[in-house]
Structures are given as structure tokens and as C-alpha cells.
Amino acid sequence: MKKYILLYLFLMMTITAFAQQPDTIFLKNLLQTHPELFSGILKHRTNNEVQILYTQINRDKNNVPHFTSYSYHLNANHYFYPASTVKLPTAIFALEKLNELNIPGLTMQSFMKTDSSFTGETKMLEDTSSASGLPSIENYIKKILLVSDNFAYNRLYEFVGRAEINQKLKKHGLNNTRIIGRLAIYDGGDNAKHTNAIDFYNGDKLVYHQPAQYDANEYPMHLDNMIQGIGYLDKNDKLINKPFDFSEKNVYTIADMQTVLKRLLFPGVFPKEQQFNLTADQYKFIYHYMSMFPGESTKPTYNRPEYYPAYCKFLFYSGDSTAAINPDIRIFNKVGDSYGYNIDNAYIVDFKHNVEFILTAVVQSNEDGIYNDDKYEYATVCLPFMKNLGQVIYQYELSRTKKYVPDLSNFKFKY
């Protein structure tokens, strides 16, 4: 009898796991019905490493969201470089750490003085982009969400600490992700394991001192596609004629990206133990700046021509400086672009037509096989794909019948 019970449980678990897998046919058919937009990708020898995860949202009578997902070439074992997308979980973890420290006078507005404690580290004693002229976790998160600032991310990476970042990833079940280095400074090896000493002040009063940290842990991940191309330029711009090795770089899969976004935007859908440890005001703060265009921010301030509304909006707008912005649409997202990869992890909302959906995608193009030479086909291959994908899904959503009209007021802000 026990044997049959165990067999029954195994079958039920298998059926449940299968039922939770995203559909793999819908997106393939959708791309194929638009050859004028996607034939180049579909015919490319590698499909330009495209991975897509599209999630429909259907609200019930109580406005509770229910998710149905569709995927294209989703593969957690196929490596792609996640670039700046790792900044979103790091920003969330920085706020979680503040809440867990629970020190009187320590807030996200506190003056955050970063010291230099190891070779190659950067001091940060002022921040002229902030209203106070001083660095803070609040202003760093704004800069990350508005324009994907690398140095702001690096300061938060140092505050949370490499070990704690990866502990939190595991705690939240993000088992196909690791964050093990800073960005844009050739961080790696022992340097990435060291993080700076940091002091927080409330006025002139020191409220928290975090000593320099060292993370001795390794986070090995053995994935396909971690060795790429035929050569690369080193930090001295010297051509090295051997493949580029991504095996010691950050990893953040499409499925994990979307999991983070869902838990961030819809925390009430998840059990308490799966939710982020954020306050209601902190959730609203993130939503506000995720969806804000750079020019709508006063401090920090971002002006044209360098910064424009679609600056960090790849899906739907292709990051185009000339894009016509739909006033009814807001995009809550985090992009990444590096080493020929464009990635966007986005919740797209049309308040006029009551449309909402989540779309996460990566595409890559590096036809010469050389890395770090800044010769990638972003403008001709990757970004047009992102724009077309976002707009095709949006048009489909406009025609999709929903039983209950969603109440989207939680995501409306004055900018």
C-alpha cells in the first residue's frame, strides 16, 4: 500500500510540475506570423540567443492577479551576460538590509560615506546629483532605476556585501542566479571578494559603521555558452586571440528575473516567506522611479540630448532617442546591455485600455566574435527586435478579452 501511495505522490508532483511549465508554442507561432519583423532572428544560425518569457495577467473579482506564462527558447543552462539587470535585486537587498539592521537614525536618506579599503576600490564622500550633495542609498537607487548608473550599483553591492547578496538570492529561491562582482571596472578575482568599509551618518552623528568585508566563498556555476567568440580586447585594449571566458561573471536567468519582478510588483500574491522585506513606502518608491523617465526627475537631474524618455526602455521603444512616447503607457522595468546582449525585464501598463503584462527577453549579436571592441549590432539587430517584440505583444493584449477589468491604481503616479 505504501508503495502505491508513494507512486501516486510522485505522479501528482510530476503533473503539477508539468502544469507549471510555461507554454512553448504560443510565442513561436506569434514570431512566425510576423516574418517582416522577426525573420532575421528566426533564420539566424543561433536565433541570436533569444530567450523570452511573456506572462499574461488576469485579475479575479477581487483584483487579485493570476499569471499564465509563455516562453521561447527558455533555458536556464544557456548562459547570457545579464549586465545591469543584476542592479534591481541588489537595490532590493540594500533596502532589506536597512530594515533588518533596524538601527535608529539609519534610513535610506542617511549620508553614506564609502571608504577605500582594498586595491582598486573607490571612495565616495559626496554626490552632487543628490538634493543634499551627499551620497545615500535612496539616491543610488534612483540613479540605478532612472539611468542604470554603474557606480551607484557598485556602492550598493559593497553595502550589502557579496556573501549576503548570494545568501539572499538563495533565501528567495533564485537558485539559477549569482551576483559576484561590480560592473564597469574589470572587477573579478580577489578584488570582487573585497568590499569597502562604509559609515552612515545622521547629520554629524555616526549611526552605523560597516567594516571592510571579505567573502571567501566561491559560487561555481557550469553552464553552456560560458566560453564565447574568437577574441577580446583586454583592459589595455590589446587584442587577445582566444575565446572570451564568462565563467567568473554574474549569472541571472530570465525566469529568475521575472520572479523578482513579480514578487516586487505583486507581493500579496506570494506567501509571506517569499515576499521581500520591504515597507509599503519602499515598494512605492521603487515603482515610482522604475517607471519614471529620466527627464521627469529633479534630483538627480538628467537632461537631453544625453538622456531622453526611452533611454532605458528597450521593449516597446528600443531605447530610441526619437521614440514617440505613448502618454497612457508606463513601463516598470530594468534593462541591461553589454557584450552584445540586450536584456529587458518589464511590466508594461496601459492605463487607458486597462492592459498589463510582464515581458522579459534577451537577444545578442556579435557577428565579428570579438568582445570588448564595442562592435555589436545593437542598433540593427537587438534593439529593433526588442521594440517589435514589445509592440506585437502589446497589440495582442489590446485584443485579448478579460473577464474582469483590472484596477491599476496602485501603479499610477504623479511624475
C-alpha positions as semicolon CSV with decimal commas, in nm:
position;residue;x (nm);y (nm);z (nm)
1;M;0,000;0,000;0,000
2;K;0,283;0,237;0,093
3;K;0,442;0,177;-0,248
4;Y;0,123;0,285;-0,426
5;I;0,089;0,594;-0,210
6;L;0,447;0,696;-0,295
7;L;0,384;0,631;-0,665
8;Y;0,067;0,841;-0,651
9;L;0,252;1,129;-0,482
10;F;0,531;1,111;-0,740
11;L;0,282;1,123;-1,027
12;M;0,096;1,416;-0,872
13;M;0,421;1,607;-0,822
14;T;0,521;1,536;-1,182
15;I;0,183;1,650;-1,314
16;T;0,196;1,966;-1,100
17;A;0,549;2,049;-1,214
18;F;0,449;1,994;-1,577
19;A;0,140;2,213;-1,537
20;Q;0,354;2,499;-1,406
21;Q;0,589;2,498;-1,705
22;P;0,524;2,787;-1,945
23;D;0,374;2,711;-2,285
24;T;0,642;2,694;-2,557
25;I;0,424;2,708;-2,869
26;F;0,239;3,039;-2,847
27;L;0,539;3,271;-2,880
28;K;0,698;3,063;-3,153
29;N;0,380;3,088;-3,359
30;L;0,347;3,457;-3,285
31;L;0,700;3,531;-3,408
32;Q;0,646;3,321;-3,719
33;T;0,328;3,509;-3,808
34;H;0,536;3,830;-3,832
35;P;0,823;3,738;-4,066
36;E;0,862;4,103;-4,167
37;L;0,971;4,172;-3,807
38;F;1,138;3,855;-3,687
39;S;1,264;3,654;-3,987
40;G;1,624;3,770;-3,934
41;I;1,624;3,634;-3,580
42;L;1,441;3,314;-3,670
43;K;1,677;3,238;-3,958
44;H;1,999;3,330;-3,777
45;R;2,217;3,029;-3,702
46;T;2,183;3,085;-3,326
47;N;1,847;3,268;-3,323
48;N;2,065;3,546;-3,175
49;E;2,040;3,360;-2,843
50;V;1,687;3,489;-2,793
51;Q;1,506;3,384;-2,478
52;I;1,158;3,519;-2,399
53;L;0,919;3,483;-2,109
54;Y;0,578;3,650;-2,152
55;T;0,326;3,643;-1,870
56;Q;-0,040;3,730;-1,908
57;I;-0,215;3,876;-1,605
58;N;-0,580;3,802;-1,541
59;R;-0,745;3,963;-1,239
60;D;-1,024;3,795;-1,045
61;K;-1,326;3,975;-0,899
62;N;-1,112;4,088;-0,605
63;N;-0,845;4,230;-0,839
64;V;-0,601;3,955;-0,741
65;P;-0,366;3,883;-1,034
66;H;-0,332;3,533;-1,178
67;F;-0,042;3,452;-1,411
68;T;-0,021;3,248;-1,732
69;S;0,325;3,228;-1,887
70;Y;0,454;3,157;-2,238
71;S;0,818;3,103;-2,329
72;Y;1,050;3,091;-2,627
73;H;1,386;2,909;-2,603
74;L;1,384;2,949;-2,225
75;N;1,693;2,770;-2,096
76;A;1,850;2,830;-1,755
77;N;2,156;2,627;-1,862
78;H;2,236;2,851;-2,160
79;Y;2,448;3,140;-2,037
80;F;2,397;3,502;-2,130
81;Y;2,562;3,801;-1,967
82;P;2,297;3,975;-1,752
83;A;2,471;4,315;-1,746
84;S;2,280;4,580;-1,550
85;T;1,974;4,367;-1,477
86;V;2,150;4,249;-1,158
87;K;2,111;4,601;-1,019
88;L;1,742;4,552;-0,937
89;P;1,778;4,263;-0,689
90;T;2,084;4,434;-0,539
91;A;1,882;4,752;-0,480
92;I;1,602;4,547;-0,320
93;F;1,852;4,370;-0,094
94;A;2,003;4,704;0,012
95;L;1,661;4,816;0,139
96;E;1,607;4,478;0,303
97;K;1,939;4,512;0,484
98;L;1,844;4,857;0,614
99;N;1,519;4,715;0,750
100;E;1,693;4,416;0,907
101;L;1,961;4,631;1,074
102;N;1,677;4,835;1,227
103;I;1,914;5,097;1,371
104;P;1,762;5,424;1,499
105;G;1,860;5,708;1,268
106;L;1,969;5,477;0,984
107;T;1,747;5,531;0,681
108;M;1,782;5,525;0,307
109;Q;1,837;5,904;0,323
110;S;2,134;5,874;0,565
111;F;2,468;6,011;0,444
112;M;2,657;5,704;0,319
113;K;3,034;5,753;0,330
114;T;3,218;5,481;0,137
115;D;3,587;5,433;0,214
116;S;3,858;5,266;0,006
117;S;3,974;4,953;0,183
118;F;4,143;4,741;-0,085
119;T;4,329;4,776;-0,414
120;G;4,118;4,940;-0,681
121;E;3,831;5,040;-0,454
122;T;3,665;5,381;-0,484
123;K;3,591;5,633;-0,210
124;M;3,260;5,816;-0,226
125;L;3,228;6,118;0,002
126;E;2,993;6,339;-0,199
127;D;2,722;6,309;-0,462
128;T;2,645;6,634;-0,638
129;S;2,346;6,473;-0,813
130;S;2,153;6,443;-0,487
131;A;1,944;6,714;-0,321
132;S;2,179;6,719;-0,019
133;G;2,500;6,687;-0,218
134;L;2,576;6,372;-0,020
135;P;2,556;6,006;-0,122
136;S;2,273;5,792;0,013
137;I;2,108;5,461;-0,059
138;E;1,800;5,650;-0,174
139;N;1,986;5,849;-0,438
140;Y;2,186;5,547;-0,554
141;I;1,863;5,354;-0,614
142;K;1,713;5,647;-0,802
143;K;2,018;5,659;-1,030
144;I;2,003;5,284;-1,091
145;L;1,634;5,289;-1,184
146;L;1,644;5,610;-1,389
147;V;1,960;5,564;-1,597
148;S;2,118;5,235;-1,480
149;D;2,415;5,407;-1,312
150;N;2,707;5,162;-1,270
151;F;2,879;5,338;-0,983
152;A;2,554;5,358;-0,786
153;Y;2,518;4,981;-0,822
154;N;2,878;4,925;-0,713
155;R;2,817;5,119;-0,390
156;L;2,510;4,907;-0,311
157;Y;2,698;4,587;-0,396
158;E;2,957;4,693;-0,137
159;F;2,694;4,781;0,124
160;V;2,502;4,456;0,101
161;G;2,821;4,254;0,053
162;R;2,888;3,971;-0,187
163;A;2,816;3,695;0,064
164;E;2,487;3,847;0,180
165;I;2,371;3,914;-0,176
166;N;2,413;3,548;-0,263
167;Q;2,261;3,431;0,064
168;K;1,954;3,641;-0,013
169;L;1,933;3,500;-0,365
170;K;1,916;3,150;-0,218
171;K;1,671;3,259;0,051
172;H;1,436;3,386;-0,218
173;G;1,471;3,069;-0,424
174;L;1,670;3,235;-0,704
175;N;1,888;2,929;-0,744
176;N;1,997;2,996;-1,102
177;T;2,145;3,335;-1,017
178;R;2,470;3,460;-0,868
179;I;2,594;3,817;-0,826
180;I;2,967;3,815;-0,766
181;G;3,112;4,141;-0,891
182;R;3,089;4,512;-0,953
183;L;3,027;4,650;-1,302
184;A;3,232;4,855;-1,550
185;I;3,560;4,838;-1,356
186;Y;3,703;4,500;-1,463
187;D;3,610;4,362;-1,122
188;G;3,693;3,999;-1,059
189;G;3,906;3,753;-0,869
190;D;4,009;3,865;-0,521
191;N;3,904;4,227;-0,584
192;A;3,539;4,127;-0,620
193;K;3,555;3,938;-0,289
194;H;3,660;4,253;-0,101
195;T;3,406;4,524;-0,025
196;N;3,466;4,868;0,121
197;A;3,424;4,996;0,474
198;I;3,113;5,216;0,496
199;D;2,990;5,470;0,752
200;F;2,637;5,609;0,778
201;Y;2,563;5,943;0,938
202;N;2,250;6,113;1,064
203;G;2,367;6,472;1,039
204;D;2,711;6,472;1,203
205;K;2,634;6,165;1,414
206;L;2,775;5,828;1,312
207;V;2,485;5,581;1,333
208;Y;2,637;5,271;1,172
209;H;2,986;5,153;1,081
210;Q;3,028;4,857;0,849
211;P;3,387;4,734;0,836
212;A;3,553;4,618;0,517
213;Q;3,437;4,267;0,428
214;Y;3,588;3,968;0,254
215;D;3,382;3,686;0,105
216;A;3,592;3,372;0,078
217;N;3,307;3,173;-0,078
218;E;3,306;3,058;-0,438
219;Y;2,984;3,034;-0,638
220;P;3,063;2,790;-0,920
221;M;2,811;2,753;-1,200
222;H;2,884;2,540;-1,504
223;L;2,660;2,647;-1,789
224;D;2,663;2,612;-2,164
225;N;2,793;2,910;-2,363
226;M;3,027;3,050;-2,098
227;I;3,317;3,046;-2,347
228;Q;3,237;3,265;-2,646
229;G;3,383;3,419;-2,961
230;I;3,730;3,416;-3,111
231;G;3,896;3,700;-2,924
232;Y;3,863;4,003;-2,699
233;L;4,025;4,334;-2,609
234;D;4,179;4,336;-2,261
235;K;4,168;4,636;-2,026
236;N;4,464;4,786;-2,214
237;D;4,278;4,750;-2,548
238;K;4,515;4,476;-2,658
239;L;4,360;4,208;-2,879
240;I;4,377;3,862;-2,720
241;N;4,324;3,592;-2,981
242;K;4,137;3,340;-2,772
243;P;3,771;3,299;-2,674
244;F;3,622;3,522;-2,405
245;D;3,550;3,350;-2,072
246;F;3,232;3,444;-1,883
247;S;3,273;3,173;-1,617
248;E;3,357;3,419;-1,337
249;K;3,088;3,674;-1,418
250;N;2,738;3,737;-1,288
251;V;2,455;3,499;-1,377
252;Y;2,087;3,597;-1,374
253;T;1,842;3,390;-1,574
254;I;1,529;3,511;-1,749
255;A;1,300;3,308;-1,521
256;D;1,469;3,443;-1,207
257;M;1,445;3,799;-1,340
258;Q;1,072;3,764;-1,387
259;T;1,031;3,602;-1,047
260;V;1,195;3,906;-0,887
261;L;0,970;4,141;-1,084
262;K;0,652;3,953;-0,992
263;R;0,737;3,949;-0,622
264;L;0,829;4,315;-0,633
265;L;0,512;4,429;-0,811
266;F;0,261;4,184;-0,666
267;P;0,389;4,088;-0,319
268;G;0,044;3,994;-0,188
269;V;0,018;3,707;-0,437
270;F;0,308;3,528;-0,270
271;P;0,334;3,365;0,074
272;K;0,490;3,586;0,340
273;E;0,815;3,389;0,340
274;Q;0,858;3,452;-0,034
275;Q;0,799;3,827;-0,015
276;F;1,074;4,085;0,005
277;N;1,123;4,250;0,343
278;L;1,022;4,597;0,225
279;T;0,785;4,856;0,368
280;A;0,485;4,983;0,173
281;D;0,666;5,314;0,118
282;Q;0,975;5,135;-0,014
283;Y;0,767;4,940;-0,265
284;K;0,607;5,264;-0,385
285;F;0,947;5,434;-0,406
286;I;1,079;5,161;-0,635
287;Y;0,766;5,159;-0,853
288;H;0,783;5,536;-0,890
289;Y;1,142;5,551;-1,011
290;M;1,123;5,232;-1,218
291;S;0,852;5,388;-1,430
292;M;0,982;5,746;-1,436
293;F;1,152;5,889;-1,743
294;P;1,494;6,047;-1,675
295;G;1,377;6,399;-1,762
296;E;1,097;6,376;-1,503
297;S;1,346;6,358;-1,216
298;T;1,464;6,680;-1,050
299;K;1,731;6,538;-0,818
300;P;1,915;6,363;-0,972
301;T;1,871;6,567;-1,289
302;Y;1,904;6,419;-1,638
303;N;1,881;6,637;-1,947
304;R;1,867;6,588;-2,323
305;P;2,034;6,513;-2,552
306;E;2,222;6,252;-2,348
307;Y;1,914;6,137;-2,159
308;Y;1,570;6,106;-2,319
309;P;1,239;5,938;-2,224
310;A;1,310;5,597;-2,381
311;Y;1,672;5,589;-2,256
312;C;1,624;5,268;-2,052
313;K;1,312;5,132;-2,223
314;F;1,416;4,862;-2,471
315;L;1,094;4,665;-2,502
316;F;0,833;4,870;-2,690
317;Y;1,060;5,175;-2,751
318;S;1,401;5,019;-2,838
319;G;1,579;5,281;-2,628
320;D;1,532;5,521;-2,920
321;S;1,601;5,891;-2,860
322;T;1,338;5,981;-3,121
323;A;1,067;5,744;-2,998
324;A;0,714;5,884;-2,974
325;I;0,606;5,824;-2,616
326;N;0,253;5,697;-2,558
327;P;0,121;5,907;-2,265
328;D;-0,108;5,625;-2,148
329;I;0,171;5,368;-2,111
330;R;0,421;5,325;-1,829
331;I;0,695;5,065;-1,821
332;F;0,824;4,935;-1,486
333;N;1,150;4,771;-1,584
334;K;1,522;4,714;-1,558
335;V;1,739;4,680;-1,868
336;G;2,090;4,557;-1,933
337;D;2,326;4,589;-2,228
338;S;2,682;4,466;-2,257
339;Y;2,897;4,224;-2,459
340;G;2,641;4,232;-2,741
341;Y;2,347;4,139;-2,517
342;N;2,034;4,350;-2,475
343;I;1,801;4,245;-2,193
344;D;1,481;4,394;-2,059
345;N;1,266;4,279;-1,769
346;A;0,944;4,479;-1,785
347;Y;0,590;4,518;-1,656
348;I;0,405;4,720;-1,921
349;V;0,083;4,901;-1,831
350;D;-0,164;5,092;-2,050
351;F;-0,393;5,280;-1,811
352;K;-0,632;5,394;-2,083
353;H;-0,705;5,048;-2,219
354;N;-0,653;4,856;-1,889
355;V;-0,373;4,648;-2,035
356;E;-0,098;4,493;-1,822
357;F;0,157;4,220;-1,892
358;I;0,507;4,111;-1,798
359;L;0,769;4,054;-2,066
360;T;1,131;3,951;-2,015
361;A;1,368;3,894;-2,305
362;V;1,732;3,871;-2,408
363;V;1,886;3,897;-2,755
364;Q;2,250;3,902;-2,860
365;S;2,452;3,996;-3,167
366;N;2,831;3,996;-3,200
367;E;2,899;3,896;-3,559
368;D;3,277;3,951;-3,554
369;G;3,318;3,729;-3,246
370;I;3,538;3,987;-3,071
371;Y;3,440;4,108;-2,723
372;N;3,509;4,449;-2,565
373;D;3,555;4,613;-2,906
374;D;3,219;4,796;-2,887
375;K;3,125;4,650;-3,226
376;Y;2,791;4,491;-3,155
377;E;2,475;4,502;-3,365
378;Y;2,261;4,671;-3,101
379;A;2,106;4,930;-3,333
380;T;2,047;4,700;-3,631
381;V;1,955;4,368;-3,468
382;C;1,897;4,372;-3,092
383;L;1,703;4,688;-3,018
384;P;1,469;4,662;-3,320
385;F;1,388;4,309;-3,205
386;M;1,309;4,435;-2,854
387;K;1,082;4,710;-2,985
388;N;0,897;4,479;-3,222
389;L;0,852;4,211;-2,959
390;G;0,709;4,455;-2,706
391;Q;0,473;4,613;-2,956
392;V;0,349;4,283;-3,101
393;I;0,269;4,151;-2,752
394;Y;0,103;4,481;-2,665
395;Q;-0,118;4,465;-2,976
396;Y;-0,215;4,110;-2,883
397;E;-0,301;4,224;-2,529
398;L;-0,522;4,503;-2,666
399;S;-0,736;4,239;-2,838
400;R;-0,739;3,990;-2,551
401;T;-1,071;3,954;-2,367
402;K;-1,059;3,969;-1,988
403;K;-1,340;3,867;-1,755
404;Y;-1,259;4,139;-1,501
405;V;-1,120;4,485;-1,574
406;P;-0,804;4,537;-1,368
407;D;-0,775;4,815;-1,113
408;L;-0,428;4,954;-1,188
409;S;-0,438;5,249;-0,949
410;N;-0,155;5,102;-0,740
411;F;0,082;5,184;-1,026
412;K;-0,033;5,539;-1,104
413;F;0,199;5,819;-1,001
414;K;0,244;6,190;-1,046
415;Y;0,580;6,246;-1,211
